[in-house]
Amino acid sequence: MPKTTIQVPEKGTYQWQLFDYWSDEFRQTHADHSAYIALNFAGALDACRNKFQTLIQYHRQHLNDAKHGIRHSRAIARLQNTMSGAAMAYESCFHQATTRNTSAA
């Protein structure tokens, strides 16, 4: 099967800017999808999820501490923003890719 090459628009034009943007977007999405699959097969996502839940549980147990309760509340917020945000990004990227693959079949 012969491969057709994509003609890259002339650099500096609006078409080139669009082409550059979408090719970067494709590479990033593909990289996220590949990273999710690799992490999932390596068992890293389960380990991260377990560590996340353990840390959340630890900080929730200390929320009522009069001296350090606010600090534990902030720690929970940071954990939720970073760990769950990263996990949701990977999972949503993975689910979008699998949805596209199953609908195309």
N, C-alpha and C positions, 0 to 999 in steps of 0.2 A: 504494500500500500504506500503510495507516494505521500510524502509530507509536504504540505504547503506552508511556506514561511509567512509569518506576519510581517507586513511592511510597517516599519516604525515611522511615524510621521516626522517631519522635519523638526529638529530640536528648536525650542523656543516658541513654537506655535501653540495655539490653544489646544489643538488636537494632540500634540505631543504631551502637554500638561495632563490632559485627560488620560492618555495612554499610560503615562508614568504613574499617575495616581492609582488607576485600576490594576496595573501590574503589581504595584507595591501592596495594594489591598489583597490581591490574590495570593501573593507570597506569604503575607502575614496570616491570612486565614488558613492556608495550607500548613504553615508552620505550627499554628495553634492546634489544628486537628491532629497533626503528626505527634506533637508533644503530648496531647491528651491520650492518644492510643499507646504511646510508649510508656507513659506514667501508669496507665491503667494495667497494661500487661506486666509491668515490673512490680505491681502491687503497691506502688507509692501512694496512690490516691487513698487507698484504705488506711494506710499508715498515717497519712496527713489528716484524714477525717477523724481517726481515733485520737490523735494528738490534739486536734482542735477541740473535740468534745471533752477531753480530759482537762484541758486548760480552762475552758468555759465553766465546767463543773467546779473546778478549784476556785475560780474567782467568784462564782455565785455563792459558794459556801461562806465566803468572807465579805459579802456585801453588807451584812448587818454590823460589821465591825465598826464601832464608832470612830476609831482613830484613822482607819485606812479604807473605809467603805467607798469613798469617792474614787480613790486610786484604783480599786478593783473594778468599779463601774467603768472607768475610762479604759482599763485594760480589756474589758469585755467588748467595748465599742471598737477598739483598735483591732482586736482579733476578728470580729465580725466584718469589719471593713476590708481587712487584708486577706485573711484566709478564705472566708466564705466568698468574697468577691472574686478571688482568683479561681476558686473551684467552680463557681457559677459560670465564669467566662469560659473555662475549659469545657464544662459540660454542655453549655448552650451551643458552643461552636461545634462540638461533637454531634449533638442531636440535630443541628441544622444540616450538617453534612450527611448524616445518615438519612434524614428525611428527604434530602435532595436525591440521594442515591436510590432510595426505594421508590420514590415517585417517578424517577427516570426509567426504571426497569419495567 
